[in-house]
Structure formats: C-alpha cells, structure tokens
Amino acid sequence: MPVTRTRRSLGRQFGWLWAAYAVSTLGTWLAFDAFALIAIFVLHAGPAEVSALAAAGPAVAAVVALPLGPWVEFRRKRPVMIGMDLIRFAALMSVPAAFALGGLGITQLLVVSVLVGAADIAFTAAGGACLKALVRPEDLLVANGRFESTTWTATMLGPPLGGVAVAVFGPVMTVVGNAVSYLLSAAGIRAIGGEEPRPAPPAGAPARLRFGDLFEGWRYILADAELRPLFANTILVNGLIMATSPLLAVLMLGPLGFTPWQYGLAFAVPCAGGLLGSRLAPRLVERFGQHRVMLTAGVLRACWLPWLALVHSGTGGLVLVMAVEFGLITCMGVFNPVFATRRLARTPQDRVARVLSAWSVTSKASIAALTALWGLLAALTDPRTALVAAGLLTMTTPLLLPRRDRTPEPKQGAPPG
C-alpha cells in the first residue's frame, strides 16, 4: 500500500523542529490564563488590573517587537530561535522566583508578558524562515499541516491538564511548566544540527538598521496582490474570533449559569475539528488545488460566529456552542496550513522574517484593539448584542479573500508589481 503524502518523512531536521514546536506549544496551553489566575488568586487584583494585564501585555509586546523583523532577517535563524526560547525561559522563571521571595506584583507580570510576547514574534519570524530552508517547497503544506494538528492537540489537552495542575499545585507551577517547555524547545532546535549559512544582505544594503527598514515587511505584503487581501482577511477574522472569547465567557459563566468545567469542555472537545481539518488539508489540495481549498475554507470559516449569539442555558446550549466551535475550528484547520504555505511560497527567502514579523505584530495589536473595542460595545449594550455584531462583521470577511490564483510565486528578491 503506498504511503500518502501526509505520512511521508520530511527528514530528521524537520523532526527536531516539529518536536521543539510541539513541546513549547503544549507548555503555552498548559499555562493558559496563568497570569490572570495569578493576578486574581495570588495578588488579589481587581477586574481592571486583570483586563489591563491581558490587553496591555500583547499590545506593548507588538511595539517592542517592531525592530526584530529586520534584525532577524540577516542572522542565522536557529541561534535566534534558541535565544528567544532562553529569553522566554528566563522571563517566566522570574515569576516563581519572585513569588518564593514574596516580591511578585502586577508590574512584573506585565513586564514578563511583554518580554515573552516580543520573543514570540521574533521566534515566529525566524521559525518560518527556518522551515522554508529545511523543507522542500512541495512538502511545505504537509509540514504546516503537522504544525496545525499539533496546535489543536495542545489546545485540546493543555488547558485541562493545566487546570489539574492549578488545582493541585497552584497557578505559579504552570508557569514553571511553560518555562521548562521553552528550555526543551531550545534543546530540540539545537539538535537540528547541520550547517546554517549566514544570510547575506542584498547588494548595496546599508550596514546598519535604518528607521525605514522597520516597515519593509508591511511594504512587501501590501505590494503583493495575493498577500495583501490575505493579510486583511486573516487579521480581521482572527481579531474578531479572539474578541468574542471573553464575551462568550461572560455570557456562559454569568447569566446562563454554566460551570467552569462545562465551559472548558465546550472549547476543548471541538479542537478535534482542528485535527480533522489539518489532516484533510493536504488531501483536499491534492484534489482541488491550493487556491480553491483556501478560498472555500476561508468562506466557510466566516459563517459560524453569528450562531454563538443564540446560546442558551442547559444541555442544548452547551451542544450548540460545541457544534459551532467544531465547525469553525474544522474550517480553520483546513484554511490555516494552506494559507501558511501560500504565504511562505509568495515570500522570497530574504524577506520571510520581516513579513512574518510584520504579520505577527499586526495580529497582536489588532487582537488587543478589537478585544478592547468589543468589550466596550458589550458594556454599552450587552454581550449577546456584541456577539451578533462580531458575527455579522465576520461574514463580510470573505470579500477580502483573493479571487484569482496567482501562481507561480514571485521571483527572489523583488516584490511583485
């Protein structure tokens, strides 16, 4: 029986990169909401402080990370990834250290959140370039599908395991687990081995970073006829999905009377849809082509959010949320690896870090802004009305998807006209 494309080996080096990604992603989801829990149960912070911690950390991290894309671009990517892992390890370990010494406070949690968020952006930028260098172009979709399935597996398993750890050891210990996961990730990247040549800057490029270089990633995205609409689409969709999460939590855990374990179950079980979608993506692409699959999945993933506004109490309401989330996550599981593959294919090797950095910075900033905006809308109206508004706006996002298949990819070094 022949081996399918999704099961074939992508090599030892990719295996170590995948293992590093898996362990750090599981650690992140194990410590999901750990800072909020520490702020509430350890520091006895109020809602305003907890909200400020959740919104300000990623927003400030996005600003801090602005110069990291150009800085990463012309450096060896694996040492950068190892360095970012060690920064995240050290920053997170400062939390249990301060707690043990009796000096932990909200300010430290905010600083650590900023450091970890900025390092996340730099790691993602370097990691995309590393993946493109390690994997053949025809294998990128399979590789991205494996990363996507890993993400949803960690999303499904991490929070329940973290909840048990919080109940037994307290929220500070989940931060320790997350920190150790970054140390193990650094070891995995170190184990990739082999020679990684130092990227050469383009001929005539200045020796030092200029202010205008900070925006090179955005310039390339906006100059590319396919990346430009994908950028607008993914930033808006992801921002709206994340903005509805706290609204749904308030609605379900408040007026509708769901228990925390029911709320967790409503979002853990549907993650199986992400596994299903990521497994289907390569097979669908093989049959229908990348562009058609990306466009169809992109349209379908925009149809689910409005139904969350119909959630009601009882078993029927819980089943409704799980069904909607399963449909949304399945579509995302198909769309995300195809989109990630197209983005890498459309970006030449000497622009990958800057493009991914610009994408991550914009995503973090937009999520923070939309979360704050929808929180204000919910305060002025009610959570259900805000959910309806987010759902209706999401249904317009397919208009931003690229209608034409623009393969072949652009040539190395110059943005397409």
C-alpha positions in Angstrom: 0.0 0.0 0.0 1.6 3.3 -1.0 2.5 5.9 1.6 0.3 9.0 1.4 1.8 12.5 1.1 0.7 13.3 4.7 2.6 10.4 6.2 5.9 10.5 4.4 9.0 11.5 6.3 10.2 15.1 6.0 13.6 14.3 7.4 15.4 14.3 10.8 16.0 18.0 10.9 12.3 18.8 10.4 11.5 16.2 13.1 13.5 18.1 15.7 11.9 21.4 14.6 8.5 19.8 14.9 9.3 18.3 18.3 10.5 21.7 19.6 7.3 23.4 18.4 5.2 20.6 20.0 6.7 20.9 23.4 6.7 24.7 23.6 3.1 24.8 22.3 1.9 22.3 24.9 3.7 24.3 27.6 1.9 27.5 26.4 -1.5 25.9 26.6 -0.7 24.2 29.9 -0.2 27.7 31.3 -3.3 29.2 29.5 -4.6 32.2 31.5 -1.9 31.5 34.2 -1.1 35.2 34.6 -4.8 36.1 35.0 -5.2 33.4 37.6 -2.1 34.5 39.5 -3.3 38.1 39.4 -6.7 37.1 40.8 -5.9 34.3 43.3 -2.3 35.3 44.4 -2.2 39.1 44.0 -5.9 39.6 44.6 -6.2 42.0 41.7 -9.4 43.5 40.5 -11.1 43.3 37.1 -9.5 46.5 35.9 -5.9 45.2 36.6 -6.6 41.8 35.2 -8.0 43.3 32.0 -5.1 45.7 31.7 -2.7 42.8 32.1 -4.5 40.8 29.3 -4.7 43.7 26.8 -1.6 45.8 27.5 1.0 42.9 27.5 0.4 41.8 23.9 0.0 45.4 22.7 3.2 46.6 24.2 5.0 43.5 23.0 3.9 44.3 19.5 5.5 47.7 19.7 8.7 46.3 21.3 9.0 43.7 18.5 8.9 46.3 15.7 12.7 46.2 15.1 13.1 42.5 15.5 12.0 41.5 12.0 14.7 43.4 10.1 17.2 42.3 12.9 16.3 38.6 12.5 16.3 38.7 8.6 20.1 38.6 8.1 21.1 36.4 11.0 21.2 32.7 11.3 17.7 31.7 12.3 18.4 28.8 14.6 20.6 30.7 17.1 17.9 33.4 17.1 15.2 30.8 17.9 17.3 29.3 20.7 18.0 32.8 22.1 14.3 33.7 22.1 13.5 30.4 23.8 16.1 31.2 26.5 14.7 34.7 27.0 11.2 33.3 27.5 12.5 30.7 29.9 14.4 33.3 32.0 11.5 35.7 32.0 8.9 33.1 33.0 11.2 31.7 35.7 11.4 35.1 37.3 7.7 34.7 38.3 8.1 31.7 40.6 11.4 33.2 41.9 9.7 36.5 42.9 6.7 34.6 44.3 9.1 32.5 46.5 10.8 35.7 47.7 7.5 37.4 48.4 8.1 40.2 45.8 5.7 39.2 42.9 3.5 42.0 41.6 1.3 43.1 38.7 4.1 45.2 37.2 6.4 42.2 37.0 3.7 40.1 35.3 3.2 42.9 32.8 7.0 43.1 32.1 7.2 39.3 31.7 4.2 39.3 29.4 5.8 42.0 27.2 9.2 40.1 27.0 7.5 36.8 26.2 5.2 38.4 23.6 8.1 40.1 21.8 10.2 37.0 21.9 7.2 35.0 20.5 7.1 37.4 17.5 10.9 37.1 16.8 10.7 33.3 17.2 7.8 33.0 14.8 9.6 35.1 12.2 12.8 33.1 12.5 10.9 29.8 12.6 9.1 30.5 9.3 12.4 31.2 7.6 13.9 28.1 9.2 11.0 25.9 8.0 11.3 27.2 4.4 15.0 26.5 4.4 14.6 22.9 5.8 11.7 21.7 3.8 11.3 21.3 0.1 8.6 23.6 -1.5 6.4 20.6 -2.4 6.5 19.5 1.3 5.6 22.8 2.9 1.8 22.0 3.1 2.4 18.7 4.8 4.8 20.4 7.3 2.3 23.2 8.0 -0.5 20.6 8.4 1.6 18.9 11.1 2.2 22.1 12.9 -1.6 22.9 12.7 -2.6 19.5 14.1 0.0 19.9 16.9 -1.5 23.3 17.7 -5.0 21.9 18.1 -3.9 18.8 20.0 -2.1 21.1 22.5 -5.2 23.4 22.6 -7.3 20.4 23.4 -5.1 18.8 26.1 -3.2 21.7 27.6 -5.9 23.7 29.4 -7.5 20.6 31.1 -4.0 19.4 32.2 -3.2 23.0 33.3 -6.5 23.1 35.3 -5.5 19.9 37.2 -2.0 21.4 37.8 -3.6 24.6 39.1 -5.9 22.7 41.4 -3.1 20.6 42.8 0.0 22.9 42.8 -1.4 26.4 42.1 -1.1 28.7 39.0 2.6 29.6 39.6 3.6 26.0 38.9 2.0 26.1 35.4 4.3 29.0 34.7 7.3 26.8 35.6 6.0 24.1 33.3 5.7 26.6 30.5 9.2 27.9 31.2 10.7 24.4 31.1 8.9 23.8 27.7 10.9 26.6 26.2 14.1 25.1 27.5 13.3 21.8 25.9 12.4 23.7 22.7 15.8 25.3 22.7 17.4 21.8 23.1 15.3 20.5 20.2 16.3 23.3 17.9 20.0 22.8 18.9 19.6 19.1 17.9 18.7 20.0 14.3 22.4 20.2 13.5 23.9 20.7 10.1 25.3 23.9 8.6 23.2 27.0 8.5 24.9 29.6 6.3 24.7 33.2 7.5 22.3 35.1 5.2 24.0 37.7 3.1 22.3 41.2 2.9 21.4 42.3 -0.6 24.0 44.2 -2.6 24.0 47.9 -1.7 22.1 47.4 1.6 23.3 49.7 4.4 25.4 48.1 7.2 23.1 49.4 9.9 19.4 49.2 10.5 17.5 52.2 9.3 14.2 53.5 10.5 12.6 52.7 7.1 13.7 49.1 7.4 11.1 48.6 10.2 8.3 48.8 7.7 9.8 46.6 4.9 7.7 43.6 5.9 4.5 45.7 5.5 5.7 47.2 2.3 6.2 43.8 0.8 2.8 42.5 2.0 1.0 45.5 0.6 2.8 45.3 -2.7 1.9 41.6 -3.3 -1.5 41.1 -5.0 -2.2 37.9 -3.0 -0.7 38.6 0.3 -2.4 42.0 0.6 -6.0 40.6 0.7 -4.9 37.6 2.8 -3.3 40.0 5.3 -6.5 42.0 5.7 -8.7 38.9 5.9 -6.7 36.9 8.4 -6.0 39.9 10.7 -9.7 40.8 10.8 -11.0 37.2 11.2 -8.6 36.3 14.0 -9.1 39.5 15.8 -12.9 39.1 15.8 -12.7 35.5 16.9 -10.5 36.4 19.8 -12.6 39.4 20.7 -15.7 37.2 21.1 -14.0 34.8 23.5 -14.3 36.9 26.7 -17.8 37.9 25.7 -18.9 34.3 25.4 -17.2 33.5 28.7 -19.1 36.3 30.5 -22.4 35.1 29.0 -21.9 31.4 29.7 -20.4 31.7 33.2 -22.7 34.5 34.2 -26.4 34.7 33.2 -26.5 31.3 31.6 -25.1 29.5 34.6 -22.6 27.1 33.0 -20.0 25.8 35.4 -16.2 26.3 34.6 -15.8 22.6 33.6 -18.7 22.9 31.2 -17.2 26.0 29.7 -13.8 24.3 29.3 -15.5 21.2 27.8 -17.3 23.4 25.3 -14.0 24.6 23.8 -11.8 21.5 24.4 -13.8 18.9 22.5 -14.3 20.9 19.3 -10.5 21.2 18.9 -10.8 17.7 17.4 -12.1 19.6 14.4 -8.7 21.2 14.1 -7.1 17.8 13.9 -9.6 16.7 11.3 -9.2 19.8 9.2 -5.4 19.7 9.3 -5.4 16.1 8.2 -7.8 16.8 5.4 -6.0 19.9 4.0 -3.2 18.1 2.0 -5.7 15.6 0.5 -8.1 18.4 -0.5 -5.3 20.4 -2.0 -4.1 17.4 -4.0 -7.6 17.0 -5.4 -8.8 20.6 -5.8 -5.7 22.8 -5.7 -4.4 25.2 -3.1 -6.3 28.3 -4.2 -9.7 26.7 -4.4 -9.3 25.0 -1.0 -8.1 28.2 0.7 -10.9 30.2 -0.8 -13.6 27.7 0.1 -12.3 27.1 3.7 -11.9 30.9 4.1 -15.5 31.5 3.2 -16.9 28.6 5.4 -14.9 29.7 8.4 -16.7 33.1 8.3 -20.2 31.6 8.7 -20.0 30.3 12.3 -19.6 33.2 14.8 -23.2 34.6 14.4 -24.7 31.4 15.8 -22.9 31.8 19.1 -25.3 34.6 19.9 -28.1 32.0 20.1 -26.5 30.2 23.0 -28.9 29.4 25.9 -28.7 27.6 29.2 -28.9 23.9 29.6 -27.6 20.9 27.6 -28.9 22.3 24.4 -27.0 25.5 24.7 -23.8 23.6 25.5 -24.3 21.3 22.5 -24.9 24.4 20.3 -21.6 26.0 21.4 -19.7 22.8 20.8 -21.2 22.3 17.3 -20.5 25.9 16.3 -16.9 25.7 17.6 -16.4 22.4 15.9 -17.5 23.7 12.6 -15.4 26.9 13.0 -12.3 25.1 14.1 -12.5 22.4 11.4 -12.6 25.1 8.7 -9.7 26.9 10.4 -7.8 23.5 10.5 -8.1 23.3 6.7 -7.5 27.0 6.0 -4.6 27.7 8.2 -2.0 25.3 6.8 -2.9 26.1 3.2 -2.7 29.9 4.0 0.6 29.5 5.8 2.0 27.5 2.8 0.8 30.2 0.3 2.3 32.9 2.4 5.7 31.2 2.6 5.6 30.4 -1.1 4.8 34.0 -2.0 7.6 35.4 0.1 11.3 35.1 -1.0 13.8 33.7 1.5 15.4 37.1 2.2 12.0 38.6 3.2 10.4 35.9 5.2 11.4 37.1 8.7 10.3 40.6 8.0 7.0 39.6 6.5 6.2 37.2 9.4 7.2 39.7 12.0 5.0 42.4 10.4 2.1 39.9 10.3 2.6 38.9 13.9 2.9 42.5 15.2 -0.3 43.5 13.4 -2.1 40.4 14.6 -1.3 41.0 18.3 -2.1 44.7 18.1 -5.4 44.2 16.3 -6.5 41.4 18.7 -5.8 43.8 21.6 -7.6 46.6 20.0 -10.7 44.6 18.9 -10.9 42.9 22.2 -11.0 46.3 24.0 -13.5 47.7 21.4 -15.9 44.7 21.7 -15.6 44.8 25.5 -16.7 48.5 25.3 -19.5 47.5 22.9 -20.7 44.8 25.3 -20.6 47.3 28.2 -22.7 49.8 26.3 -25.2 47.1 25.1 -24.8 43.5 26.3 -22.6 40.5 25.4 -25.2 38.9 23.1 -25.5 42.1 21.0 -21.7 42.4 20.8 -21.5 38.7 19.6 -24.1 39.4 16.9 -22.1 42.4 15.7 -18.9 40.4 15.6 -20.6 37.6 13.8 -22.1 39.8 11.1 -18.9 41.6 10.5 -17.0 38.3 10.2 -19.5 37.2 7.5 -18.2 40.1 5.3 -14.6 39.0 5.5 -14.7 36.6 2.5 -14.9 39.7 0.4 -11.2 40.3 1.3 -10.0 36.9 0.1 -8.0 36.8 -3.1 -10.3 35.8 -6.0 -7.5 34.8 -8.5 -4.9 32.1 -8.3 -1.7 34.0 -8.7 0.8 31.1 -9.0 3.7 31.0 -9.9 5.3 32.6 -6.9 7.2 35.9 -7.2 10.9 35.8 -8.1 13.5 36.1 -5.4 14.3 39.5 -4.1 11.7 41.8 -5.6 8.1 42.3 -4.7 5.6 41.7 -7.4 4.1 44.7 -9.1 
